[in-house]
Amino acid sequence: MGALIGEVIADEEGRRGYHSFLAICESGQLSEIKEVLQQQSGSASLPSLSLQDDDGWTALHYAASSGNPRAVEYLLQQGALWAMVDNLGYNAGDVAFSMNHVEVYQIISNHGFRAEALRLTMEATDEEEEGAPEASSTATNNARFLASKLTFKTSTSGQRLCIDSEGNGVMQGWETEIMRETAKRLCEPLLRNKTPDFELSILNVGFGLGIIDSFFQQYQPTRHVIIEPHPDVLQFISDQGWPDKPGVHVYPGRWQDFLQDVKEGKIQANFDVIYWDTFSEDYRSLKGFFDNVFDLLSDSEARFSWFHGLGATSRTLYDIYTEMAEMDMREAGLRVSWSEVPVDGGEAVWEGIKRRYWDIPSPYRLPICTYDV
């Protein structure tokens, strides 16, 4: 976390000096950037590269805006933090992307990928040794989310909503086209190539508003298993009559419990289609599911997808987690093909929502995973 220049540098001369350094970074003059940092090496007169001006910009933001890849690379080597965001929520990679500085963007994105991969590995190790840290929000603490009260309603603009007790959007109607296209790309190729006696078996992890499950039902699955742990969603499922729909079986628990039941032989797997869209679980949880997908699929033509909202508050983060997910899928024995779905993420869809889980001006990337054979 950074601090404002004026909060750290007490004297006016020092503040002017640091602003001059930011101006040098904005110019992209690598030799001058090096000269300043080398002159002040080991000195207390030049504070951390994480200092921010009144707009929240750091030295790396300014260097990214210059378009000079070598200047950006040098600052990263000197410890500049790639993920620091300005007052509008943009990191240096987002700045480079918005200004079409392709090489600069790639340098920051690659650096961010390595940093995120290392962070996830270290956090996983720390959790094994010390236990998971306590998160304070329903959006990041699954146990807290499962104990929270959910509200199902329709906004003034006509959008269906599922909101938790803190005002976070658990699922919203704007996802409908994403879910329609996902169900289509998961199911239609299987039905196109199968014999008339083929019986479609679907597993969906996380019900939400039931949008994708409604589309799955259009493909008349013989077996349609829905995993859902939240008591309010389970009540919503019951109220909507889902247990009485053809082929539907609701598993009232967490996906981790479901996997354990499969391993113990209590539940048969062999699913032709699997979809994963839970709330209040991070990338490591998704990767944990990735590692089990291969054994849940029925055959080499079976297909898997997930709601790819990973890092969708930043174009840079979205690219990083797209690459990371593809890499982890390969390690799990699956290959990924991507398509794009336009997203309506305008102000109206976030009416009454505290935390936006999609905040980038980019199409949604829809992943379809199959056996890597």
C-alpha positions as CSV (number, residue, x, y, z in Angstrom):
1,M,0.0,0.0,0.0
2,G,1.4,3.4,-1.0
3,A,1.3,6.8,0.7
4,L,0.9,10.3,-0.6
5,I,4.1,12.2,-1.3
6,G,3.1,15.0,1.1
7,E,2.4,12.5,3.9
8,V,6.0,11.1,3.8
9,I,8.2,14.0,2.6
10,A,7.9,16.8,5.2
11,D,9.9,19.5,3.5
12,E,8.9,21.5,0.4
13,E,12.2,21.0,-1.3
14,G,12.0,17.2,-0.9
15,R,8.4,17.2,-2.3
16,R,9.5,19.2,-5.3
17,G,12.4,16.8,-5.8
18,Y,10.2,13.8,-5.9
19,H,7.7,15.5,-8.3
20,S,10.7,16.2,-10.5
21,F,11.5,12.5,-10.4
22,L,8.0,11.7,-11.4
23,A,8.3,14.1,-14.4
24,I,11.5,12.3,-15.4
25,C,9.6,9.0,-15.3
26,E,6.8,10.5,-17.4
27,S,9.4,11.5,-20.0
28,G,10.7,7.9,-20.1
29,Q,14.3,9.0,-20.0
30,L,16.0,5.8,-18.7
31,S,19.4,7.4,-18.3
32,E,18.0,10.2,-16.1
33,I,15.8,7.7,-14.1
34,K,18.9,5.6,-13.4
35,E,21.0,8.6,-12.5
36,V,18.5,9.8,-9.9
37,L,18.1,6.3,-8.3
38,Q,21.8,5.6,-8.3
39,Q,22.6,9.0,-6.8
40,Q,20.1,8.3,-4.0
41,S,21.0,4.7,-3.5
42,G,21.1,3.9,0.2
43,S,19.9,7.4,1.0
44,A,16.8,8.4,3.0
45,S,16.3,11.4,0.8
46,L,14.5,9.4,-2.0
47,P,11.6,7.5,-0.5
48,S,10.0,4.3,-1.8
49,L,8.8,3.9,-5.4
50,S,5.4,3.2,-4.0
51,L,4.8,6.9,-3.2
52,Q,1.7,8.3,-4.9
53,D,0.8,11.8,-6.1
54,D,-2.6,13.4,-5.6
55,D,-4.0,11.3,-8.4
56,G,-2.6,8.1,-7.0
57,W,0.0,7.8,-9.7
58,T,3.4,6.2,-8.8
59,A,6.7,6.4,-10.7
60,L,5.6,3.2,-12.6
61,H,2.3,4.8,-13.7
62,Y,4.2,7.7,-15.2
63,A,6.9,5.5,-16.8
64,A,4.1,3.3,-18.3
65,S,2.5,6.4,-19.8
66,S,5.8,7.3,-21.5
67,G,5.7,4.2,-23.6
68,N,9.4,3.4,-22.9
69,P,9.6,-0.4,-22.1
70,R,13.2,-0.1,-20.8
71,A,12.2,2.5,-18.3
72,V,9.4,0.4,-17.0
73,E,11.5,-2.7,-16.9
74,Y,14.2,-0.9,-14.9
75,L,11.7,0.4,-12.3
76,L,10.2,-3.0,-11.9
77,Q,13.7,-4.3,-11.3
78,Q,14.2,-1.6,-8.6
79,G,11.1,-2.8,-6.8
80,A,8.3,-0.7,-8.2
81,L,5.0,-2.4,-7.4
82,W,3.1,-3.4,-10.6
83,A,-0.3,-3.9,-8.9
84,M,-0.6,-0.5,-7.1
85,V,-3.7,1.3,-8.3
86,D,-4.5,5.0,-8.6
87,N,-7.5,6.9,-7.3
88,L,-9.6,5.5,-10.2
89,G,-8.5,1.9,-9.6
90,Y,-6.0,1.6,-12.5
91,N,-2.6,0.0,-12.2
92,A,0.4,0.8,-14.4
93,G,-0.5,-2.0,-16.8
94,D,-4.0,-0.6,-17.3
95,V,-2.4,2.8,-18.1
96,A,-0.2,1.2,-20.7
97,F,-3.1,-0.7,-22.2
98,S,-5.3,2.4,-22.5
99,M,-2.5,4.2,-24.3
100,N,-1.8,1.3,-26.6
101,H,1.8,0.9,-25.4
102,V,1.8,-2.8,-26.3
103,E,5.4,-3.7,-25.3
104,V,5.1,-1.8,-22.0
105,Y,1.9,-3.6,-21.3
106,Q,3.4,-7.0,-22.0
107,I,6.3,-6.3,-19.7
108,I,4.1,-5.3,-16.8
109,S,1.7,-8.2,-17.5
110,N,4.5,-10.8,-17.6
111,H,5.9,-9.4,-14.4
112,G,2.5,-9.5,-12.8
113,F,2.0,-13.1,-13.9
114,R,5.2,-14.2,-12.2
115,A,4.4,-12.2,-9.1
116,E,0.9,-13.6,-8.8
117,A,2.1,-17.1,-9.3
118,L,4.7,-16.7,-6.6
119,R,2.2,-15.0,-4.2
120,L,-0.4,-17.8,-4.6
121,T,2.3,-20.5,-4.0
122,M,3.6,-18.7,-0.9
123,E,0.1,-18.1,0.5
124,A,-0.8,-21.8,0.0
125,T,2.4,-22.8,1.9
126,D,1.6,-20.3,4.7
127,E,-2.0,-21.7,5.0
128,E,-0.6,-25.3,5.3
129,E,1.7,-24.2,8.1
130,E,-0.4,-21.6,9.9
131,G,-4.0,-22.0,8.7
132,A,-6.0,-19.6,6.6
133,P,-6.1,-16.0,7.7
134,E,-9.5,-14.7,8.7
135,A,-11.1,-12.5,6.0
136,S,-13.5,-9.8,7.1
137,S,-16.0,-9.7,4.1
138,T,-18.6,-12.1,2.8
139,A,-17.0,-11.5,-0.6
140,T,-13.7,-13.1,0.5
141,N,-14.7,-15.3,3.4
142,N,-16.7,-18.4,2.3
143,A,-17.8,-19.4,5.8
144,R,-19.0,-15.9,6.5
145,F,-20.8,-15.8,3.2
146,L,-22.6,-19.1,3.9
147,A,-23.8,-17.7,7.2
148,S,-25.0,-14.4,5.7
149,K,-28.5,-13.5,4.7
150,L,-29.2,-13.3,0.9
151,T,-31.9,-11.3,-0.8
152,F,-33.4,-12.1,-4.2
153,K,-35.1,-9.2,-5.9
154,T,-35.5,-7.2,-9.1
155,S,-33.8,-3.8,-9.6
156,T,-35.7,-0.7,-10.8
157,S,-34.1,-1.4,-14.2
158,G,-35.7,-4.9,-14.3
159,Q,-32.5,-6.8,-13.5
160,R,-32.7,-9.9,-11.4
161,L,-30.4,-9.8,-8.4
162,C,-29.0,-12.0,-5.6
163,I,-27.4,-9.8,-3.0
164,D,-25.6,-10.7,0.3
165,S,-26.0,-9.0,3.6
166,E,-23.1,-6.6,2.8
167,G,-24.7,-5.5,-0.5
168,N,-22.3,-7.5,-2.7
169,G,-23.8,-8.9,-5.9
170,V,-23.7,-12.7,-5.7
171,M,-25.3,-13.0,-9.1
172,Q,-27.0,-10.6,-11.4
173,G,-29.1,-10.7,-14.5
174,W,-26.5,-9.0,-16.7
175,E,-24.8,-12.4,-16.8
176,T,-27.6,-14.0,-18.8
177,E,-26.0,-13.8,-22.3
178,I,-22.8,-15.2,-20.9
179,M,-24.7,-18.1,-19.4
180,R,-26.7,-18.7,-22.6
181,E,-23.6,-18.8,-24.7
182,T,-21.8,-21.0,-22.2
183,A,-24.6,-23.6,-22.0
184,K,-24.7,-23.6,-25.8
185,R,-21.0,-24.2,-26.3
186,L,-20.9,-26.8,-23.6
187,C,-24.0,-28.8,-24.7
188,E,-24.6,-28.4,-28.4
189,P,-21.4,-30.1,-29.7
190,L,-22.1,-33.1,-27.6
191,L,-25.7,-33.5,-28.8
192,R,-24.6,-32.9,-32.4
193,N,-22.2,-35.8,-32.4
194,K,-24.0,-38.3,-30.1
195,T,-26.4,-41.2,-31.0
196,P,-30.1,-40.8,-30.3
197,D,-29.9,-42.9,-27.1
198,F,-27.3,-40.6,-25.6
199,E,-28.2,-39.4,-22.1
200,L,-26.7,-36.0,-21.2
201,S,-25.3,-35.7,-17.7
202,I,-24.6,-32.2,-16.3
203,L,-23.0,-31.0,-13.1
204,N,-23.3,-27.3,-12.1
205,V,-21.4,-26.0,-9.0
206,G,-23.1,-22.9,-7.6
207,F,-26.8,-22.1,-8.4
208,G,-27.0,-18.3,-7.8
209,L,-30.1,-17.2,-9.7
210,G,-30.3,-20.4,-11.7
211,I,-29.6,-18.7,-15.0
212,I,-27.3,-21.3,-16.5
213,D,-29.3,-24.1,-15.0
214,S,-32.4,-22.8,-16.9
215,F,-30.4,-22.9,-20.1
216,F,-29.1,-26.4,-19.3
217,Q,-32.7,-27.6,-18.9
218,Q,-33.4,-26.6,-22.5
219,Y,-31.0,-29.4,-23.6
220,Q,-33.1,-32.0,-21.7
221,P,-30.4,-33.6,-19.6
222,T,-31.1,-37.0,-18.2
223,R,-29.1,-36.2,-15.1
224,H,-28.7,-32.6,-13.9
225,V,-26.8,-32.3,-10.6
226,I,-26.7,-28.9,-8.8
227,I,-24.3,-28.3,-5.9
228,E,-25.3,-25.5,-3.6
229,P,-24.3,-25.0,0.0
230,H,-26.1,-21.7,0.9
231,P,-29.4,-22.3,2.9
232,D,-31.1,-19.2,1.4
233,V,-30.2,-20.3,-2.2
234,L,-31.4,-23.8,-1.3
235,Q,-34.7,-22.3,-0.2
236,F,-34.9,-20.3,-3.4
237,I,-34.3,-23.5,-5.4
238,S,-37.1,-25.2,-3.6
239,D,-39.5,-22.2,-4.0
240,Q,-38.8,-22.2,-7.7
241,G,-39.6,-25.9,-8.1
242,W,-36.2,-27.0,-9.2
243,P,-36.2,-30.4,-7.3
244,D,-39.3,-31.4,-9.4
245,K,-37.7,-30.6,-12.8
246,P,-36.7,-33.5,-15.0
247,G,-33.4,-35.1,-14.1
248,V,-32.6,-32.5,-11.4
249,H,-30.8,-33.6,-8.2
250,V,-29.8,-30.9,-5.7
251,Y,-26.7,-31.6,-3.6
252,P,-27.1,-29.4,-0.4
253,G,-23.5,-28.9,0.4
254,R,-20.1,-27.6,-0.6
255,W,-18.3,-28.9,-3.7
256,Q,-15.5,-30.1,-1.5
257,D,-18.0,-32.4,0.3
258,F,-19.3,-33.6,-3.1
259,L,-15.8,-34.5,-4.3
260,Q,-15.3,-36.5,-1.1
261,D,-18.5,-38.4,-1.6
262,V,-17.4,-39.2,-5.2
263,K,-14.1,-40.5,-3.9
264,E,-15.8,-42.6,-1.3
265,G,-18.1,-44.1,-4.0
266,K,-21.3,-42.6,-2.6
267,I,-21.9,-40.6,-5.8
268,Q,-21.2,-41.6,-9.4
269,A,-19.3,-39.0,-11.5
270,N,-19.1,-39.4,-15.3
271,F,-20.4,-36.0,-16.2
272,D,-20.6,-34.9,-19.9
273,V,-20.7,-31.2,-18.9
274,I,-19.4,-29.5,-15.8
275,Y,-19.7,-25.8,-14.9
276,W,-18.2,-24.0,-11.9
277,D,-19.5,-20.6,-10.6
278,T,-19.2,-20.2,-6.9
279,F,-19.1,-17.0,-4.8
280,S,-16.6,-15.9,-2.1
281,E,-13.9,-18.4,-3.2
282,D,-10.6,-17.3,-4.6
283,Y,-8.4,-18.6,-7.5
284,R,-6.8,-21.2,-5.3
285,S,-10.2,-22.7,-4.7
286,L,-10.9,-22.8,-8.4
287,K,-7.5,-24.4,-9.0
288,G,-8.4,-27.0,-6.4
289,F,-11.5,-27.8,-8.5
290,F,-9.4,-27.8,-11.7
291,D,-7.2,-30.5,-10.2
292,N,-10.3,-32.8,-9.8
293,V,-12.2,-32.1,-13.1
294,F,-10.3,-34.7,-15.2
295,D,-11.7,-37.5,-13.0
296,L,-15.2,-36.2,-13.0
297,L,-15.7,-36.0,-16.8
298,S,-17.3,-38.9,-18.6
299,D,-15.0,-39.3,-21.7
300,S,-12.7,-37.6,-24.1
301,E,-15.6,-35.5,-25.6
302,A,-16.9,-34.2,-22.2
303,R,-16.6,-30.5,-21.5
304,F,-15.9,-28.1,-18.6
305,S,-16.2,-24.4,-18.1
306,W,-16.2,-21.8,-15.3
307,F,-17.3,-18.3,-14.9
308,H,-14.2,-16.4,-15.8
309,G,-14.5,-13.2,-13.7
310,L,-11.0,-13.7,-12.3
311,G,-9.3,-10.3,-11.9
312,A,-12.1,-8.6,-13.8
313,T,-11.6,-5.3,-12.0
314,S,-8.5,-4.6,-14.1
315,R,-7.6,-5.4,-17.7
316,T,-4.1,-6.4,-16.6
317,L,-5.3,-8.7,-13.9
318,Y,-7.8,-10.3,-16.3
319,D,-5.1,-11.1,-18.8
320,I,-2.9,-12.4,-16.0
321,Y,-5.5,-14.8,-14.7
322,T,-6.6,-15.9,-18.2
323,E,-3.0,-17.0,-18.8
324,M,-2.7,-18.5,-15.3
325,A,-5.9,-20.5,-15.7
326,E,-4.9,-21.8,-19.1
327,M,-1.5,-23.0,-17.6
328,D,-3.2,-24.7,-14.7
329,M,-5.7,-26.4,-17.0
330,R,-2.9,-27.8,-19.0
331,E,-1.3,-29.2,-15.9
332,A,-4.7,-30.7,-15.0
333,G,-4.7,-32.5,-18.4
334,L,-7.2,-30.2,-20.1
335,R,-6.9,-27.8,-23.0
336,V,-8.8,-24.5,-23.2
337,S,-10.4,-22.7,-26.1
338,W,-11.6,-19.2,-25.7
339,S,-14.4,-17.2,-27.2
340,E,-15.7,-13.7,-26.4
341,V,-19.1,-12.5,-25.3
342,P,-20.0,-8.8,-25.2
343,V,-20.7,-7.5,-21.7
344,D,-23.1,-4.7,-20.6
345,G,-21.3,-3.5,-17.5
346,G,-22.8,0.0,-17.5
347,E,-23.7,2.0,-14.4
348,A,-27.3,0.8,-14.4
349,V,-26.5,-2.9,-13.8
350,W,-24.6,-2.0,-10.6
351,E,-27.5,0.0,-9.1
352,G,-27.6,-0.8,-5.4
353,I,-24.5,-3.0,-5.5
354,K,-21.6,-2.3,-3.1
355,R,-18.8,-4.3,-4.8
356,R,-18.5,-4.7,-8.6
357,Y,-17.1,-8.0,-9.7
358,W,-16.8,-6.9,-13.3
359,D,-15.3,-3.5,-14.0
360,I,-13.3,-3.7,-17.3
361,P,-14.3,-2.3,-20.7
362,S,-13.6,-5.7,-22.4
363,P,-15.6,-8.7,-23.6
364,Y,-16.1,-11.7,-21.3
365,R,-13.7,-14.5,-22.2
366,L,-15.6,-17.8,-22.2
367,P,-13.5,-20.9,-21.6
368,I,-14.3,-24.3,-22.9
369,C,-12.1,-27.1,-21.6
370,T,-11.7,-30.6,-23.0
371,Y,-9.3,-33.5,-22.6
372,D,-5.8,-32.7,-23.9
373,V,-5.5,-35.7,-26.2
